[in-house]
Amino acid sequence: MNDSKSPVFHPHSRLRQQTPELLEEYYAGRKLWGDDFSLDEIREWYQMEENACFEIYEERGQVEKGKMPNNDYLHWHYGYQTALAGRETLGITLGLGSGNGEEFRPVRKYIKHLHIVESAEGYFKNDAETTYAKAQADGTLLFENEFFDTSVNIAVLHHIPNLSHVMRELYRVLKRGGICLVKEPITTLGPWHRARKPGLAPCERGFPRELLEEIVRRTGFEIVRRTYFEFPPLRHVRDRGGIDTYNSAFWTGLDRLCCLATGWNYRYHRTTFFQKLAPSYVFLVLRKPKTE
């Protein structure tokens, strides 16, 4: 009997051709799901994801600034602080998929001008310090070479299929010696061949940590800093208790200790509670070499 209350599952066309067995190479983290898609498949993915997060946050009442969980402490200590080392400013900054721009709260005074490339036009609000641009379906950035001093990518790349191309674009538009921040989940975010859990966009998936770093290095970036974080039991404390755990030195520090203690237990696709006792996110600080 069909449960009328169950969500209707409309997977990507490529996924409809797969079985769990055929997906094994991807679930095992040896291949990245989406990175080998055709242009038509990339466009289909884009259409499914284009406004998905905006609609989820709008339903929760989180679209307006000040409504999202406050991760300022984590963003500063794991990313921005290193990005500013030896620099007085972040200069001209790119925010890819940055929504309403809340992630820039800790460093707004250090940014010369912020360009946000975003798929959901509901966020667009230009002002003297911020310019929005519509994201291209294939991930191409409509900026000239070496335009930005800094690039910030906070939990956005896992919504994009063709990571290798987008990383090459981020590298291309960044000045030599520039800094690129990447914060991403390093788990599958659940099985893709089944209906998604509430709160997840239709196509999002995290990255196998080794494969993510391989793509980063192949692009040409140097890894300046790597921090694993988000221990799942503490995430539930945040979600269920309404605590901004990552705007707290105590909670962020406790989470870091838990992740350091359980890093040995990491795996990409997690199917048991025990497998989930490991870090589930990474924050990378990348640099484009000054000479090539």
C-alpha positions in Angstrom: 0.0 0.0 0.0 1.3 3.5 -0.9 1.6 6.0 1.9 0.1 9.2 0.6 2.2 11.1 3.2 5.5 9.8 1.8 7.5 12.3 -0.3 7.4 11.7 -4.0 10.9 10.7 -5.2 12.0 12.3 -8.5 15.7 11.4 -8.9 18.0 12.8 -11.5 17.7 10.9 -14.9 21.3 9.4 -14.5 20.3 8.0 -11.1 17.2 6.3 -12.5 19.6 4.2 -14.6 21.6 3.0 -11.6 21.4 0.2 -9.0 23.1 0.2 -5.6 25.6 -2.3 -7.2 26.4 0.1 -10.1 26.8 3.0 -7.6 29.3 1.0 -5.5 32.4 2.8 -7.0 30.8 6.2 -6.1 29.6 5.1 -2.6 33.1 3.7 -1.9 34.6 7.1 -2.7 36.7 5.9 -5.6 34.7 8.0 -8.1 32.8 11.3 -7.6 29.1 11.2 -8.5 28.3 14.0 -10.9 31.9 14.8 -12.0 31.5 12.7 -15.2 28.1 14.0 -16.2 27.3 15.2 -19.7 26.3 18.9 -20.3 22.6 18.0 -20.5 22.9 16.0 -17.2 24.6 19.0 -15.6 21.8 21.3 -16.7 19.2 18.9 -15.4 21.0 18.8 -12.0 21.2 22.6 -12.0 17.5 22.9 -12.6 16.8 20.6 -9.7 19.1 22.5 -7.3 18.6 26.0 -8.6 16.1 27.2 -5.9 16.1 24.1 -3.7 18.0 25.5 -0.7 16.3 28.9 -1.0 12.9 27.2 -0.7 14.0 25.0 2.2 15.3 28.1 4.1 12.3 30.2 3.1 10.0 27.5 4.6 12.0 27.6 7.8 12.0 31.4 7.9 15.8 31.6 7.5 16.1 33.6 4.2 16.4 36.9 6.0 19.7 37.8 7.5 20.2 36.9 11.1 18.0 33.8 10.8 20.6 31.2 9.9 22.7 29.3 12.5 25.6 31.4 13.5 28.9 29.8 12.5 31.0 32.9 12.9 33.5 31.5 15.4 34.2 28.4 13.3 34.4 30.4 10.0 36.9 32.8 11.6 39.2 30.3 13.3 39.2 27.6 10.6 39.2 29.9 7.5 39.2 33.7 7.6 42.0 34.0 10.2 44.4 32.1 8.0 43.1 33.8 4.9 44.1 37.2 6.4 47.5 36.1 7.6 50.0 38.4 6.1 47.3 40.4 4.4 45.5 43.6 5.6 42.4 42.9 3.5 40.6 40.1 1.6 40.4 42.5 -1.3 37.9 41.8 -4.1 36.1 38.7 -2.9 34.0 36.0 -4.6 31.2 34.3 -2.6 30.0 31.3 -4.6 26.5 30.2 -3.6 26.6 32.6 -0.6 22.9 33.2 -0.3 22.2 36.3 1.8 25.9 36.7 2.6 25.7 35.9 6.3 28.9 33.9 6.2 30.8 37.2 5.7 29.8 38.7 9.0 33.2 38.1 10.7 35.1 39.8 7.8 32.8 42.3 6.1 35.1 45.2 7.1 38.1 43.4 5.4 36.4 43.1 2.0 36.9 45.7 -0.7 33.9 44.5 -2.8 31.9 41.3 -2.6 30.6 39.6 -5.7 28.1 36.8 -4.9 27.4 34.3 -7.6 24.1 32.6 -6.7 21.6 30.4 -8.5 18.5 31.5 -6.4 17.5 35.0 -7.5 15.4 35.4 -4.4 18.6 36.3 -2.5 19.7 39.1 -4.9 20.1 42.4 -3.2 22.8 44.6 -4.6 24.2 47.6 -2.7 27.3 49.7 -2.7 29.5 46.9 -1.3 27.8 43.8 -2.9 27.0 42.7 -6.4 25.0 39.6 -7.2 25.3 37.6 -10.4 23.3 34.6 -11.7 25.2 31.3 -11.5 25.7 29.5 -14.8 24.3 26.0 -15.2 27.7 24.5 -16.1 29.5 26.3 -13.3 31.5 28.7 -15.6 32.3 32.0 -13.8 31.8 35.1 -16.0 34.8 37.0 -14.7 38.2 37.6 -16.3 41.3 35.7 -15.3 42.9 36.7 -11.9 40.0 39.0 -11.0 39.6 38.1 -7.3 41.9 38.3 -4.3 39.9 35.8 -2.3 37.3 33.1 -3.0 34.9 31.8 -0.4 32.9 28.6 -0.9 30.9 27.7 2.2 28.9 24.5 1.8 28.1 25.1 -1.8 30.3 22.8 -4.0 28.5 19.7 -2.9 25.4 21.1 -4.6 27.3 21.2 -7.9 27.9 18.0 -10.1 31.1 18.9 -12.1 33.4 19.8 -9.3 36.6 19.4 -11.4 35.4 22.1 -13.8 34.3 24.5 -11.1 37.6 24.1 -9.2 39.4 25.0 -12.4 37.2 28.1 -12.7 37.8 29.1 -9.1 41.6 28.8 -9.8 41.4 30.8 -13.1 39.6 33.8 -11.6 41.8 34.0 -8.5 45.0 36.1 -8.5 48.3 34.5 -7.9 48.9 34.2 -4.2 45.1 34.5 -3.6 43.3 32.4 -1.1 40.3 30.1 -1.7 38.2 28.8 1.3 36.3 25.5 0.9 34.0 24.1 3.6 32.3 20.9 2.6 30.7 17.7 3.9 32.8 14.6 3.4 30.0 12.0 3.6 27.4 10.9 1.0 24.6 12.6 3.0 22.6 9.4 2.8 21.9 7.1 -0.1 21.1 8.8 -3.4 19.0 6.0 -4.9 16.3 6.5 -2.2 14.1 9.4 -1.3 16.1 12.2 0.4 15.7 13.0 4.1 13.7 16.2 4.8 15.9 19.3 4.7 18.2 17.9 1.9 18.2 19.3 -1.6 17.4 16.9 -4.5 21.0 16.2 -5.7 23.4 17.3 -3.0 26.1 14.9 -2.0 29.3 15.3 0.0 32.9 14.5 -1.2 35.2 11.6 -0.3 38.0 13.5 1.5 40.9 11.9 -0.4 39.2 12.5 -3.8 38.4 16.1 -2.9 42.0 16.8 -2.0 43.2 15.0 -5.2 40.9 17.3 -7.3 42.1 20.3 -5.4 45.8 19.5 -6.0 45.3 18.5 -9.6 43.7 21.9 -10.2 46.9 23.5 -8.9 46.0 24.7 -5.5 48.2 24.3 -2.4 46.5 23.2 0.8 47.5 25.7 3.5 45.3 24.3 6.2 43.0 21.4 6.7 40.5 21.0 9.6 38.0 18.2 10.0 35.0 19.0 12.1 31.3 18.3 12.8 30.9 15.2 15.0 27.4 14.0 14.3 26.1 13.6 17.9 27.1 17.3 18.6 25.3 18.3 15.4 22.1 16.8 16.8 22.6 18.9 20.0 22.7 22.0 17.7 19.7 21.0 15.6 17.5 19.8 18.4 18.6 22.2 21.1 18.7 25.4 19.0 22.3 26.0 20.1 24.7 27.9 17.8 27.5 25.4 18.6 29.9 26.9 16.0 29.7 30.4 17.4 31.1 29.1 20.7 34.7 28.4 21.6 33.6 25.7 23.9 31.4 23.8 21.5 33.7 24.2 18.6 36.6 23.0 20.6 34.7 20.0 21.9 33.7 19.1 18.4 37.3 19.4 17.3 38.5 17.1 20.0 35.8 14.5 19.1 36.8 14.6 15.5 40.5 14.2 16.2 39.7 11.2 18.4 37.5 9.5 15.8 39.2 10.4 12.5 40.4 6.8 12.2 36.7 5.7 11.9 36.1 7.8 8.8 34.3 6.4 5.8 32.4 8.2 3.0 29.1 6.2 2.9 27.9 5.5 6.4 25.1 3.0 7.0 25.3 2.3 10.8 25.4 4.4 13.9 28.9 3.4 14.7 30.2 4.5 11.2 28.7 7.9 11.9 31.0 8.5 14.9 33.6 10.4 12.8 34.1 13.9 11.4 31.6 14.7 8.7 33.0 18.1 7.3 36.3 19.6 6.2 37.4 23.2 6.0 40.2 23.7 3.6 42.3 26.9 3.1 43.8 26.8 -0.3 46.3 29.1 -2.0 47.0 29.7 -5.7 50.8 29.6 -6.1 52.4 33.0 -6.7 54.5 31.5 -9.6 53.5 28.8 -12.0 
